[in-house]
Every structure is written in C-alpha cells, then in structure tokens.
Amino acid sequence: MKVLAKKTAAITGAASGIGRALALNLANEGCNLALADIDEPGLNETAGLIRGSVNVSAHVVDVAQRDQVFGFAEEAVRHHRGVDLVINNAGVALGDLLETVPLEDFQWLFGINFWGVVHGTMAFLSHLRRQPEGHIVNISSINGIIPNPNNGPYCAAKFAVKGYTETLAQEMYGTNIRVSCVHPGGIKTNIARNTRFNRAMFSLSREKAVSLYEDELFRTTADQAAKVIIAGIRRNKRRILIGADAKALDLLTRFFPVTAVSLSCLASRFVAKSYACREG
C-alpha cells in the first residue's frame, strides 16, 4: 500500500503507546482514522492530538468481546465509507510463572492478545475485500519468535498471533489483501507499567521489574516503532522486525534455535537476579 493519503485505517489499542504513535503518524500521511480502545479517556486524548484535515472517529471497544469488535467494524465502515487498513495492535502483559498463573489471568491475556487479533481480522476482512487494495497488520512480538521465562502466557499468545498471521498471508496470496506480522523488541510504552503483575523470578518487586524494563532494557520509542511499521506497510512487507534487539534475537533463533532459547532463559534469569541484588 504505497499511498496512504485519503485511505482509512482502523487501529485497536489507540489510546497509548504504539497505537497512539501509529494514529499520529498515519494522520500526518493524510490517512483517515477509526480509533478503538477500551480506555475512553486515553482514546479521546489520542483523537484530540490529531491535527489536519483527516477524518477521525473514536470507538470504545473491548477487543476480547467479539460482538464489540464486529460492531466497531460496522461503525467504522459506515462512518468512513470503507476501511483500507486494519492494525490489530491492542495488547496487555502478565507477569507470572506457568506453574502458578491463574487460568482466569491466562484467559484474560489470550482474549486480548490473540482473540483480539482474530476478532479484528474477521470483522474487517469482508470489508477489505471490497476495496481496491487492503492491508491487515497484526502485532506479534519478538516473544512470538523466542520466549523468555516469567512471561509464558504472553509468549504463547504472541506465537499464536505469528502462526495465525502467517497462515492468513498464505491464504490471501493472489488477492487484493496484503498481510503483515510485526515483531517489536523492547518498546518504551506503558505496557510494563500496566502489566498484571502476579510474581517474578528472584522476588523482584513490581516497581523494580517496571524500572528494569522501562528504564534499562527497552530502547525503541513508540514513535520509532510506528515509523518502521508504516514503512513496512508501504513496502507490503510480510514480516516487520522493530529494534536492534528484535533483529539480533531473530538471527540467533534462525541459526541456533535450541541454543537461542537456552541463552534467552539464562540471560533473563541473570538480569533479573542481578537487578534484584543491586536494588535490594
């Protein structure tokens, strides 16, 4: 989708982070926007930040609820007279061990991170088919390529998004619809701060865990991530990696798949233990 001006993009998780940055950057390209999030104040704040002559609609939506997402699609298409680009971006995080995580928390995360992607894709797909060209962008993660401990439900959901999106790309081959799967590395957003935090390795407190990720490990800004995604959409890239960390871990996993998983585990444990001791 080389030309974004006068197209319409539907974005979930638009109240903050990458979703907000995507909205602002796409607006600068002249793209009309249908923005969705469960956080109504944040959603309205994003809409209020957009300047220029683009048409913006805001929709309060829980992506885990199928009926709400299908309703969002109908409202967006009716308001904008069509949608050309769908970005299933909404996501949450959960800190716990697979042995102890409550199934209710596991289901909560999967409802948003995986089923939200499925709902968004299925709700808009028939509408995209009516356009001259359409594009679906699903946000996975570097944790959809390589896992790390204490993050099992998130990794499982992001691996599922990867498999779902890559199969969708195969099935859309030869049609008017392009499909991209995005794998961000560590992005400076509120996701760590808003994590549903149950427990961490080495008794790392919530505050220390947030500080570790947001202040020390995450390097790429949401604006930088949005620009990479938009560049990938322009080039119809099937796979979009964001950040030096994501690119390095992807290469390591390709060439040394077993060793990469072991190293990821050891590195995660070492960093968490060192930080717990240093801040203790």
Buried (B, 14 or more C-beta within 10 A) or exposed (E): BEEBEEBBBBBBBBBBBBBBBBBBBBBBBBBBBBBBBBBEEBBBBBBEEBEEEBBBBBBBBBBBBBEBBBBBBEBBBEBBEBBBBBBBBBBBBBBBBEEEBEEEBBEBBBBBBBBBBBBBBEBBBEBBEEBEBBBBBBBBBBBBBBBBBBBBBBBBBBBBBBBBBBEBBEEBEEEEBBBBBBBBBBBBBBBBBBBBBBBBBBEBEBEBBBBBBBEEBBEBBBBBBBBBBBEBBBEEBBBBBBBEBBBEBBEBBEEEEEEBBEBBBEEBBEBBEEBBEEEE
